[in-house]
Amino acid sequence: MTDTACGRVFHVQRTLASMDGPSHGPRAIAREAGLNKSAVHRILNSGLTYDVFVRDGAGKCRLGSGVVGLGVRATTYRFTEDRLRQVLCRLLGEAEGLLCALESLAGLTAARRRTEQLVTRDAALTASGTTRADHLTSASSLRAGAAGRVILSGLPASVQQVVAAERLPSSMVGPGYIQDPREFLRATADVAAQGVAVSREEVRPGWCAVAAPVGWGVVTGAVVLAKRCADTSPDAAEEIVYTREAAGRINRLLAEPHAA
């Protein structure tokens, strides 16, 4: 943390975002941030004006919708769709997949994901009984699939527990769907430790997927590769390498100062 007034403001924002639970009081935030309570109190009060922080009836604060708006505008100018598509097309070719996608946390919904970009082998999809439209999502649960667990791994434990308790209808999942909430939470913890998720028939029979996290500083999305389980290497070792490399390329794009 930069020991300046501005540095402390950003440090409080990051600290509050990393704390479990939706809202916290100035004392708890100050303790977590390692700052003086009075300084944190002033920062929170200043942020209320800009909707960076919101205070609830109990006097506790959470991040406000102003932060969401800033994040959306920031990502708008990161890089062109063509550059992202090139990364996904390269992954699709290297790994000989059926589809590759960038999934992100849907900013205006609770613990849901949406498809930001998708590349597919349309003829292979048709032969598998699906279409491109079947894989485009605007607000899908994080409860099933490799991409869902990757995105969820970057969210607070309280949110992970809520998602783990979800019950998805059989029409939305495959035979490999993780039914037990405790097992699901362990699998999500493994993603945080290993930096990759592998799913086998969790969403569709006969389909396997590998996903790796993307984001700058925090996990904001996932690169996902899907292919037939019969065509997937043992332990998905090759697919993991290709997917991690693709995530690394996207993260480098995100880090560019003038990516657009």
C-alpha positions as CSV (number, residue, x, y, z in Angstrom):
1,M,0.0,0.0,0.0
2,T,1.2,3.5,-0.9
3,D,1.3,5.5,2.3
4,T,-0.5,8.6,0.9
5,A,-4.1,9.8,1.3
6,C,-5.0,8.6,-2.1
7,G,-3.3,5.2,-1.5
8,R,-5.3,4.7,1.6
9,V,-8.6,5.4,-0.2
10,F,-7.8,2.6,-2.8
11,H,-6.6,0.3,-0.1
12,V,-9.9,0.6,1.8
13,Q,-11.8,-0.2,-1.4
14,R,-9.7,-3.3,-2.0
15,T,-9.9,-4.4,1.6
16,L,-13.7,-4.1,1.7
17,A,-13.9,-6.0,-1.6
18,S,-11.9,-8.9,-0.1
19,M,-13.7,-9.2,3.2
20,D,-16.3,-11.9,3.6
21,G,-19.9,-10.8,3.9
22,P,-21.8,-7.9,2.2
23,S,-21.1,-5.1,4.7
24,H,-18.8,-4.2,7.6
25,G,-18.3,-1.4,10.1
26,P,-15.4,1.0,10.2
27,R,-13.7,-0.8,13.1
28,A,-13.6,-4.1,11.2
29,I,-12.5,-2.5,8.0
30,A,-9.7,-0.6,9.8
31,R,-8.5,-3.7,11.5
32,E,-8.4,-5.7,8.3
33,A,-6.7,-2.9,6.4
34,G,-4.2,-2.1,9.1
35,L,-5.3,1.6,9.2
36,N,-6.6,4.0,11.9
37,K,-10.3,3.8,12.4
38,S,-10.8,7.5,12.1
39,A,-9.1,7.6,8.8
40,V,-11.2,4.7,7.5
41,H,-14.3,6.5,8.8
42,R,-13.4,9.6,6.8
43,I,-12.8,7.6,3.7
44,L,-16.1,5.8,3.9
45,N,-18.0,9.0,4.5
46,S,-16.4,10.6,1.4
47,G,-17.2,7.6,-0.7
48,L,-20.9,7.8,0.1
49,T,-21.2,10.9,-2.0
50,Y,-20.0,9.1,-5.1
51,D,-21.8,5.8,-4.4
52,V,-18.5,4.1,-4.0
53,F,-19.7,3.0,-0.6
54,V,-23.2,2.5,0.7
55,R,-24.2,2.5,4.4
56,D,-26.9,0.2,5.6
57,G,-29.4,0.7,8.5
58,A,-26.9,-0.7,11.0
59,G,-24.2,1.8,10.1
60,K,-22.1,-0.8,8.2
61,C,-20.7,-0.1,4.7
62,R,-20.5,-2.1,1.5
63,L,-19.2,-1.3,-2.0
64,G,-21.7,0.7,-4.0
65,S,-22.9,0.5,-7.6
66,G,-20.5,3.3,-8.5
67,V,-17.7,0.8,-8.3
68,V,-19.6,-1.5,-10.7
69,G,-20.0,1.4,-13.1
70,L,-16.3,2.2,-13.0
71,G,-15.4,-1.4,-13.6
72,V,-17.7,-1.7,-16.6
73,R,-16.3,1.5,-18.2
74,A,-12.7,0.3,-17.6
75,T,-13.2,-3.0,-19.3
76,T,-14.9,-1.3,-22.2
77,Y,-11.6,0.3,-23.2
78,R,-9.2,-2.5,-22.4
79,F,-8.8,-4.0,-25.9
80,T,-10.7,-4.7,-29.1
81,E,-12.8,-7.8,-29.6
82,D,-10.6,-8.9,-32.5
83,R,-7.6,-9.3,-30.2
84,L,-9.6,-11.4,-27.7
85,R,-11.1,-13.5,-30.5
86,Q,-7.6,-14.2,-31.8
87,V,-6.6,-15.7,-28.4
88,L,-9.7,-17.9,-28.3
89,C,-9.3,-19.0,-31.9
90,R,-5.7,-20.0,-31.2
91,L,-6.9,-22.0,-28.1
92,L,-9.6,-23.7,-30.2
93,G,-7.1,-24.8,-32.8
94,E,-4.3,-25.8,-30.5
95,A,-6.5,-27.9,-28.2
96,E,-8.8,-29.1,-31.0
97,G,-11.8,-28.1,-29.0
98,L,-15.5,-27.8,-29.8
99,L,-15.7,-24.3,-28.4
100,C,-13.8,-21.7,-26.4
101,A,-15.3,-18.8,-24.5
102,L,-14.6,-16.0,-22.2
103,E,-17.1,-16.0,-19.3
104,S,-17.3,-13.2,-16.8
105,L,-19.1,-12.4,-13.6
106,A,-22.4,-10.7,-14.6
107,G,-22.1,-7.3,-12.9
108,L,-25.8,-6.6,-12.3
109,T,-26.9,-10.0,-11.0
110,A,-26.1,-12.0,-7.9
111,A,-23.4,-14.7,-8.5
112,R,-24.1,-15.4,-12.2
113,R,-21.9,-15.6,-15.3
114,R,-22.3,-14.4,-18.8
115,T,-20.6,-15.1,-22.1
116,E,-18.4,-12.3,-23.3
117,Q,-17.0,-13.9,-26.4
118,L,-17.4,-17.3,-28.0
119,V,-15.7,-19.2,-30.8
120,T,-17.0,-22.6,-32.0
121,R,-16.6,-25.3,-34.6
122,D,-20.2,-25.0,-35.8
123,A,-20.2,-28.3,-37.8
124,A,-18.9,-30.2,-34.9
125,L,-21.5,-28.6,-32.6
126,T,-24.3,-29.6,-34.9
127,A,-23.0,-33.2,-35.0
128,S,-23.1,-33.2,-31.2
129,G,-26.7,-32.1,-31.2
130,T,-26.2,-28.5,-30.1
131,T,-25.9,-25.1,-31.7
132,R,-23.9,-21.9,-31.0
133,A,-26.9,-20.3,-29.4
134,D,-27.1,-23.1,-26.8
135,H,-23.8,-21.9,-25.4
136,L,-24.4,-18.2,-25.2
137,T,-25.5,-17.1,-21.7
138,S,-26.4,-13.8,-20.0
139,A,-27.1,-14.9,-16.4
140,S,-26.2,-18.6,-15.7
141,S,-25.6,-20.2,-12.3
142,L,-22.0,-20.7,-11.1
143,R,-23.1,-24.0,-9.6
144,A,-22.2,-26.3,-12.6
145,G,-19.2,-26.4,-14.9
146,A,-15.5,-25.5,-14.8
147,A,-16.0,-21.8,-15.6
148,G,-18.5,-21.4,-12.9
149,R,-16.1,-22.7,-10.2
150,V,-13.2,-20.6,-11.5
151,I,-15.3,-17.4,-11.2
152,L,-16.7,-18.5,-7.9
153,S,-13.2,-19.2,-6.5
154,G,-12.6,-15.4,-6.5
155,L,-15.7,-14.5,-4.5
156,P,-16.2,-14.4,-0.7
157,A,-16.9,-17.6,1.2
158,S,-20.4,-16.5,2.1
159,V,-21.2,-16.2,-1.6
160,Q,-19.7,-19.6,-2.3
161,Q,-21.9,-21.2,0.3
162,V,-25.0,-19.6,-1.2
163,V,-24.1,-21.0,-4.7
164,A,-23.2,-24.4,-3.2
165,A,-26.7,-24.6,-1.8
166,E,-28.4,-24.0,-5.2
167,R,-30.3,-26.9,-6.7
168,L,-30.2,-27.0,-10.5
169,P,-32.9,-28.9,-12.4
170,S,-31.7,-32.1,-14.1
171,S,-32.4,-30.6,-17.5
172,M,-29.6,-28.1,-16.9
173,V,-26.9,-30.5,-15.8
174,G,-25.1,-33.7,-16.9
175,P,-24.3,-37.0,-15.1
176,G,-21.0,-35.5,-13.7
177,Y,-22.8,-32.7,-11.8
178,I,-21.5,-32.3,-8.3
179,Q,-24.6,-32.9,-6.2
180,D,-23.1,-32.6,-2.7
181,P,-22.6,-28.9,-1.6
182,R,-19.6,-29.8,0.6
183,E,-17.9,-31.6,-2.3
184,F,-18.6,-28.7,-4.5
185,L,-17.0,-26.3,-2.0
186,R,-14.0,-28.5,-1.8
187,A,-13.7,-28.5,-5.6
188,T,-14.0,-24.7,-5.6
189,A,-11.2,-24.5,-3.0
190,D,-9.1,-26.7,-5.3
191,V,-9.5,-24.2,-8.1
192,A,-8.2,-21.4,-5.9
193,A,-5.2,-23.5,-5.0
194,Q,-4.4,-24.9,-8.5
195,G,-5.5,-22.0,-10.7
196,V,-7.5,-24.3,-13.0
197,A,-10.8,-26.2,-13.0
198,V,-11.7,-29.4,-14.9
199,S,-15.3,-30.6,-15.4
200,R,-16.4,-34.0,-16.8
201,E,-20.0,-34.2,-18.0
202,E,-21.1,-31.6,-15.4
203,V,-23.2,-29.7,-17.9
204,R,-23.6,-32.0,-20.9
205,P,-23.2,-35.8,-21.3
206,G,-20.0,-36.6,-23.1
207,W,-18.5,-33.1,-22.8
208,C,-15.5,-32.1,-20.7
209,A,-14.2,-28.6,-20.0
210,V,-11.2,-26.8,-18.7
211,A,-11.2,-23.3,-17.4
212,A,-8.6,-20.9,-16.1
213,P,-9.0,-17.5,-14.3
214,V,-8.6,-14.1,-15.9
215,G,-8.5,-10.7,-14.3
216,W,-6.1,-8.0,-13.0
217,G,-5.6,-8.3,-9.3
218,V,-8.9,-10.2,-8.8
219,V,-10.6,-13.0,-10.7
220,T,-13.2,-11.4,-12.9
221,G,-13.8,-14.1,-15.5
222,A,-12.6,-17.4,-16.9
223,V,-11.3,-18.8,-20.2
224,V,-13.1,-22.1,-20.9
225,L,-12.3,-24.8,-23.4
226,A,-14.9,-27.5,-24.1
227,K,-14.4,-30.7,-26.1
228,R,-15.7,-34.3,-26.2
229,C,-14.5,-36.3,-23.2
230,A,-13.5,-39.1,-25.6
231,D,-11.0,-36.7,-27.3
232,T,-9.6,-35.2,-24.1
233,S,-6.1,-36.2,-23.0
234,P,-5.6,-38.2,-19.7
235,D,-6.3,-35.9,-16.7
236,A,-6.9,-33.2,-19.3
237,A,-3.2,-32.4,-19.0
238,E,-2.7,-31.0,-22.5
239,E,-5.9,-29.0,-22.4
240,I,-4.9,-27.5,-19.0
241,V,-1.6,-26.2,-20.6
242,Y,-3.3,-24.6,-23.6
243,T,-6.1,-23.0,-21.5
244,R,-3.6,-21.6,-19.0
245,E,-1.6,-20.1,-21.8
246,A,-4.7,-18.5,-23.3
247,A,-5.6,-17.0,-19.9
248,G,-2.1,-15.7,-19.6
249,R,-2.4,-14.0,-23.0
250,I,-5.7,-12.3,-22.0
251,N,-4.3,-11.2,-18.7
252,R,-1.4,-9.6,-20.5
253,L,-3.9,-7.8,-22.7
254,L,-5.7,-6.5,-19.6
255,A,-2.4,-5.3,-18.2
256,E,-1.5,-3.2,-21.2
257,P,-1.7,0.5,-20.4
258,H,-3.2,1.4,-23.8
259,A,-4.7,-1.9,-25.0
260,A,-7.4,-0.3,-27.1
